[in-house]
Amino acid sequence: MQKEELEIRFKELSDILLSELNDDGFWSGELSSSALGVAVAVAALHFHDATLHEEEIKKGLGWLSSKQNSDGGFGDTPESPANISTSLLTYAALNLYAKNNTEVKATQQKLANYLITQNVDVRSDQVAKVILDHYQKDYTFSVPILTLCALCGIPGDDGFKHIPQLPFELALLPRRFYRLLNLSVVSYAIPALIAVGIVVFRKKKPNGLTRAIRTKAEKKALKILERSLPESGGFLEAIPLTAFVALSLINAGFRDSVVVDKGIAFLKRTQREDGSWPIDIDLSTWVTTLSVKALGNRENEVLTKTQQKRIVNHLLSVQNKTVHSFNGTSPGGWGWTDYSGSVPDCDDTPGTILALLELAPHHTIKEEILAGGEWLLKLQNNDGGFPTFSRGWGKLPFDQSCADLTGHCVLALLKLLHVYKSELNPKQKKQYTSAIYKAVDYLKKHQKENGSWLPLWFGNQQTENHENPVYGTARVLTYFQKAKLMLKDEPFLDERIQKMIVEGRDFLLKTQNEDGSWGGDFGIEGSIEETALAIAALNGIKSKPEIEKGLEWLDVYYKKNGLKKAPIGLYFASLWYDEKLYPLTAYLEAIKGYKDIH
């Protein structure tokens, strides 16, 4: 594409981005509707009061029937291929109404046929083995899935027989001990550990000492659950997690619990007009910082000073100011949304730090930025990498350090140090420098032999193991290139990063498709998101022919399909989603970066 054409496209896309600003002056985006979210929400409303929630349930069931895949199964998004977990949960929810509703019965029968093709017989105890084998030692999702199935009569009257008992009594221990325990759920799923653990305990009715201990622990565990309940009623603002907690407590005999009351109200409030639910309310902090990143040094051309100030004020207003009630992290971090169920995390915090430093006079945000920096320092793991929510949890994949978050933190900490270096004392400077060096060492150790890095919260449904090395590599390379601009006084670190950049660049060049696009890995069909992020990463690394070929593909694809979203996001245990603003912000970032260099 010619520079003039790129400029026209940049203007067109930035106008679209401006039109997506909400009335409060920031971006909230739109997450895809989720069959899994709909199924679990419908079940929760049914168990609470099927008559009272008849309208919401009817709309939810109608949405499911209209979104069934041609093979009879259900995927995580309407554009996703069917998978066993979502299909099985949907089958279970439909089972509550199939007997008296012919449309639901027809949908369920097609679904049963799909499950048979996946070697899942819903009438057999083999259901539990299939799900447990799929998730292995991680019970975060497998036990809730089997619990809902059992409550809905799948496979029969004693569906709880093969469901592992979640040790909810361990939640009574001080939080600082959680990471030392061999918990079978990830750190952010403690509400499920408690609620699902209690209903499994009550339904299985064990004898002996274990029963006595858990009976005594129930009331205290429920108090812990209540204390971590956000004002909105939605745990993590997540529809599936909140619904699992509510339906478990209802079936355990705690229908009148405040957790159930607020959780059901949350579910009713978050149902969309078409009868569906997303997996989460929104990712407003994340997509707002992505939008700022996409505009980069051209924000003054696109955003007025008033608009920039509103974004800054909003981001400052959602910084966590206290010890967080959900996971006990210290003040200073940012979560993914402005709703009360959000939890500070290690991607939104560096993203927000960088966005604020881009938009606001540095002296006006010093206190908040340094608090965010301190939060990041406290979260860094001993291996030098950064996890998402909680330091020291490493037994399950979604709690471990990961490359893309660590690269993001390297850039944010370097930028913070670059801006405020003269105002930091020697001890602070040493802490930041040490953290950066340790993080770079982590990234060196975790760069694959082919030069790639793997991300944690993003994947590709078409690759083996659903991994997305293109996304992970593109993000780390982009962070590293921006970091290098601040390393004039750190030649050793600069050299180490440069070597990794070269290896990462080679990987991206090798994974470009013949048509100019990038998918998640070698030979995978391209998407706007992956292609644009790969281009953004390659900008400035002397790869002009490959970049231009990628830009040509984007141009053709965009003219034909518009800003078509790809389900590359991961939520909880491999639950896929797409986000309306991902292709838009990625495309803008690619164009802006190319025009900056060429």
N, C-alpha and C positions, 0 to 999 in steps of 0.2 A: 504494500500500500504506500502511496505517496504521502509526504508529510501533511499536505493540505487535507487529504482524506482522513488521516488520523486525527487531525485537529477537529474536523467536522464530527467525527465519531466521539471524540472526547467531550465535545460540547453537548452532543445528543445524550450521551450516557450520564454526564454530570447533571443535565436537566432532569433526567429520570430520577437520579439520586436525590436531587432537591425536592422533587415531588413526593418522595417517600418520607420526608421529615414529618413527624407527627405534630399535633397541636402544641405539645409541650417543648418543641424545639430539638428533639433528638430522634434517632432512628430506632424503631422497635422491630422491624422486619416482619416476617411471617413464616413460621415453621409449618412443615407439611402435616396434614392430618394423618393419624396413625390408627390402623386397624387394631393394633394391640391396645392402644390407649382406649379406644372405643369399647372393645370387648371387656376390659377390666372395669371401666367406669360403669358400663351397663350392669355388670354383675353386682357391683357395689350398691348401686341404686336399687336393684332388685332385692337384694338381701335386706336393705334398710327398710324399704316400704314400696313394694311394686305398684300399689294403687296410687299412692301419693306422687310417685315419679313416673306415672304411666306415659306421659307425653314425651319426656326426655328419653325414656327407654325405647319407645316406638320409633322416634327419630334416629336413635343410634342403631337400632336393628335395621332400619330402612337403608341407612348409609352403608352398613356392612353388605347388605344384599346387592347394592348397586355397584360396589367396588370389588366384587369377587373376581380374581384373575381367571383367565380362560381355562387354566388347568384345574380350577376348582379351589386352589389354595389362596392364602393371603400373605402379602409381603408387609414390610414395615411401613412403606409409603405406597400410595396408589400406583407409583411407577416402579416399584420393586418386585423382583421375582418372589414367588412364594417361599416361605421357610416353615420349618416344623413348629418352632416356638409360637409364632404369631398365629399360625393356622390352628394349633392345638388349643390355645387360649380362646380363639374365636369359636371353635367348635364347642368348647365348654360353656361359653356364655350363651350360644344359640340353644344349647340343650335345655336351658331354663324355659324356653318358649316354643321349641319345635313341636311339642305334642299338640298344641292348640292353635298353631299358626302355620298355614300351608306354605306361605312364602319363606318363612324361617326354616321350615322343615326341608324344603327344596334346596335352599342354600346349604344347609347342614349336610344333606346327602351328597351334594357335589364335593363338599369339603371332606367328607369321610372317604370318598373315592380318591381324592388327592393324597390324603394321609396314608392310605393303603399303598399307594405307589412309592411312598417314602418309608415303607415297612413299619408303619405305626398303626396298630390295631387298637382302636379306642375302646374295645370291649375286653381287652386283655391287660393283665398286670404288666405286660411288656412296655406299656407307656412310660412307667417310671424308669425303667432301665434305659430306654432311648434318651430321655431327657437328662438323666444323671450322667450317662456316658458322654453326652454332648458337652455339658458344662464342666465335667470332671470335678475337681476339688472346690470350685467356686459355686457356692450355694446361693449367691445373690439373686439369681434369677430362677434357677431350677426348682428350688423348694417353693417359692411363691407360685410358679406355674403349676406344679403338681398339687399344691394346696387348693388353688381355684378349681382345678379339674375335679378333685375329690369332693369339694363342696357342691359342685354342679352334677355329681353322679357319674363321673368318669374315673375309672372304668366301671365302677359298681358301688355297692354299699360300703365296702371297706377300702376305699381308695387311699386312706391314710396309712395303710399297712406298710407300704414301701417308701414312705416319705421320711427322710432323715430329720431328726429333731434338731432344730436350731437352738443353741445354748443361750437363751435369752437372759438367764440368770447372770451371765457374765457382764451384762450391761450395768449391774449394780456396783461393779468395781470402779474405782476412780478412773477417769478418762485417760490419765497418763499411762495406765497399764494396758490399755486396749492394744497398742501396737506390739506389745510383748506377747500377747495371746495368739494362739493359732486359730483366729476366728475364720469362719468359713464364708463370711460375707465381707464386701469391701467397706471401707471406712464410712462412706456416705450413705450406706444402707442400714445403719443401726436401727432406724424405725421399723424396717422390715424384719430385722433380727428379732426384735421384741414382739411385734404384733403377730407375725406369722409363726414365730416360735411358740407363742402362747396358745394359738388355736390348734396347732399340731399337737402340743402337749395335752390339751383338753380332749381332743378327738382320739388320740392314741391311748390315753388313760394308762400310763405305766404304773407299776407297783414298786414298792421298796423305797430305799433312801432317796433315789433320784426324784421320785414323786414328792416326797416331803420337802426337799430342798426347793423344787420349782414351785410348789404350791405356796410356800412362804415367800418366794421371790416375786410372785405375780404382781402384787399390789405396788411394791417399790418400783418394779420395772415400768408399770403404767405411769407412775409419777414422773419417771425420767422421760418417758415418751411425751407427756403433757408439757414438761419444761422445755422440750426442744421443738414444740409445735409453734410455727410462726403465726403471726396475727392473721394472715390470709387463710390459714387452715390447710395450705398445701405444702407438704414436705418437699423441699427443694423446688417448689412451684411445679412439681412433676405430677402429671395426671396418673401414670401407672403406679408410682410409689404410693401416692396418697390413697388411691383406690385399693391397692393391696392391703394397706394398713387398715382402712375402714372396714372392708369386708371381712378381714380376719378378726378384728375386735368384735364386730357384730355377731359372727358365728361362734365366738368364744364366750358370748354372754354379756358383752359390754356395750350394747347398743346405745345406752344413754351416756356414754363417755363424751367428754368435751372434745376429744380427738375425733370421734365419729361425727358429732354434730358439725364441727367446723370443716371436717374433711368432706362430708356430703354437700355442705353449702358451697365449698370450693368447686366440687365437680359440677354442680348445677350451674354455677356462675360461669364456668369456663367452656361449656359446650357451645360449639359454633352453630350458626344458623342452619347449616346443612345437616346437622345432627352428629357431626364428628367431634373428636377431640384431638388436639396435637399432643405431643409427648411432654411439652413444657409450655408455660405461658408465652415466653419469648426469650430471646437472647439480646436484649436491648443494649446492654453495655458492650457486649462483644461486637455487634454489628455497627454500633456507633463508632467504636474505635477502629474497626475495619474501614469504615467510610472515611474517617479522617486520614488513615494511612493511605487509602487509595488516592486521595487528592494530594497528599504530600505538600510540596512547596507551592502548589497552585491553589491552596485553599482560599487565598485572598481573591482569586479570580472568580471563585464559585460561591463562596459564603461571604455574606456581609459581616461586618464587625459585630453587629447585634446577634446574628445567628451563631457566630463563633462563641460569643460570650454566653449565650444560652446553653450551648453544648458544654462549655467549661463549668458553668454553674451546676448543671445537671450532674456531671461526672463527680464533681466535688461533693454534691449532696448525697450520693449513694456510696461514698466510702464508708467502710465499717469502722465505727468509732468506739466500739466496746469489745470485750472478750465475747466471741460469738457463741450463742447458746447451743448451736447445733453440734459443732465439733471442737469448741474451746480454743480456736485460734485467736491470736492477739489482734488488737486494733491495727488498722492501716491498709488492709487489703480491699480488693473489689471483687464482687461476684458478677455473674453473667446478666443479671437483670435488676431492675429497681424495685421489684416486688419483695416482700418481707421474707419469703422462703429462700431467697438467694443466699449462697454461702461463698465467702471469699475464696478465690482460686488463683492458680499460678499461671494462667494465660490471660485472664482479664486484668489482673493487677499490672503486669508489665505493659500490656496493651494500653491501659488507661494512663499509666505514667508517661508513656511515649506520646499519647494523644494530647495530654495536658501540656507537656513541654513544647509541643508543636503549636498549640493555639494560644497559650496564655503567657503574659509577661512572667519570667521565671521567678522574680522576687515575690510575686503575689501568691504563688502556690508552693513555696519552699517547704512549709510545714507539712503539707499533705503529701508532697512527693517524698520527703525524707521518711515520713511514717510508712509510706508504701515500700520504700527501699528496705527499711528495718524489717517489715513483714516478710519480704522475700528472703532476707538473710536468715531469719529464724526458721524458714521452711526448708532450706537447702538440706538435702540428705548427706550422709557421710560419704556416699559414693561420688559426691560433687554435683550430681544431677538434681533436678527439681521435680517433685511430685505435683499432683493437682491440688489436693486439699490438706493433707496431713503428713507431717514429717515422720519418718521412721516406719511407716507401714510399707511392707514390701513383699508380703506373702502372695498376694494376688495381683495380676497384671495391672488392673486399673488403679492400683495404689502406688505403683512403682515410679521411680524417676523415669523421665522420657525425654527424647531428643528435641522435639519441637518446642516444648515448654522451656527446656533448658536454654536453647538458642535464643528464645524470646527474652529470657531473663538476663542473658549475657548482654544483649543489646540495651535493655532498659537500665541495667546497673551501670554499664559503661557511659550511657548518656547522662544519667544522674551524676556520676562522678565527674564527667566532663563539665557539666553546667555548674555544679556546686563545689568543686574541688577546693577553691580558695576559702570556702566557708566551713569546711569540715576539719575536725581536729585530726592529728596524726593517727590516733587509734581507729577512728572511723574510716579514714582513707585506707588503712591497712586491711580492715575488715572487708571493705568493698573489693579491693584489689585481690585479696585472697579468694573471695567467693568467685570472682570472675575467672581466675586461673584454674580453680578447682572445676568450675563448670566447663571450661574449654577442654580440660583433661578428660572429663566425662564424655564429651562429644567426640573426642579423638578415639577413646576406647570403644565407643558404640557406633562408630562409622563402619558400615559393612565393608567387606573386601572389595565389593563392586563400587564403592564410593557413596552408597546411599545411607540415609537414616530413615527409621520408621517412626511415624507419629503414633500417638496413643488414641486420640479422640476422633480420628478421621481414618477412613478406609476406602476400599473399593469392592463392590459386590461381585465384580467379575474376575478378580484376581484369586490366585490360590491363597488360602488362609485369610482371604479378605483384607490383606494388608495393602498399604498405599505408600510405597517408597518414593513415588514421584512427589506426592504432597509433602511428605516429611523432609525430603531433600531440598525441595524448592523453598520451603519455609526457612530451614536452617541456613541455606546459602544466602537468602535475602537478608537475614539478620546479620550474618557474618560480613557481608559486603558493606552494610551500613556501619557495622562496628569498626571496620578497618579505617574508616574516615576519622576515627578518634584515637588511633593507636600510634601516632607519630613518636610518642615518648616510650613506647613499649615494643621495641623491634623484635624481641624474642616471641612475644605473644602474636604479633603481626605475622611473623614467619610461620608459626604453627597454624594459624587460621588460614593463611594463604595456601598451604599444602592441602588442607582439607577442602578448600574451595575448588581447587583444581580437580581433585578426585570426585567431588560432588558434581562439578560441571560435566566431567566426562560421562558420568552415569546418566545425567539428564539428556545429553546429546545422543547417547546410545538408545535411549528409550523413546525418542521421538518417532512417531509413526510416519509411514511413507507419505501420508496426506498432509503432514505438517502438524498434526495434533499430538497431544499427550493424553494418555489414560493413566491408570494407577501404576502401571508397570509395563514391561516389554509386551508389545502386541495387543494391548488392551484398548478398546474403542475410546476415542477422545471425548472430553467434555470441556465446556467453557472454563470451569473452575481449574481443572488440572492444567490445561493448556496455558491459560493466562498466568497462573502462578509460576509455571515453569519459565515462561517468557520473562516475567518480572525478576526471577532469580538469575536468568542468564544475561539480562541487560547489563552491559558494562564488562562482560567477560569475553569480548571479542568473538561473539558467536552470531554475527549479523545475518548470515544466510539462513541459519536455522530459525532465528527469531523472526525474520521476515516471512519465512514459510509458515511459521505458526500464526503470525498476524493475518496472513492471507486466509488460512483455514478459519480463524475466528470471524473474519469478515463474511466469508461465504456462509458459515454456520449460523451466524447471527441474522443475516438477511433471510435465511430460510426458516429458522426456528425461534427467532427472538432470544430472549434471555432464559433459555431452557435450563431448569435446575437439575442437578445430579444429586442423587442420595449418597453423598460422600461423608456426611457427619455421623458420628457414633455417639450413642447415649446409653448410660448404664452398661449392661453386658451385651455389647454388640447389637444394640437397637438402632436401626438406621433412620436418618431423617434428611430432608433437604431444607434449604433456607432460601427464601426469595431473594435476599440481598447478596448471597455468596457469588453468583455469576457476575452480577453487576459490579461489585467492589473489586473482584479479581480482574475483570476486564479493564476497568479504569486504571488499576495499579499497573497493569502490563503496558498500556498505552502511554501513561504518564512517564513511566521509567524509560521507555524506548525514546520518547521525545527529549527527555533530559540528556540522554547520552549521544544521540545521533542528530 
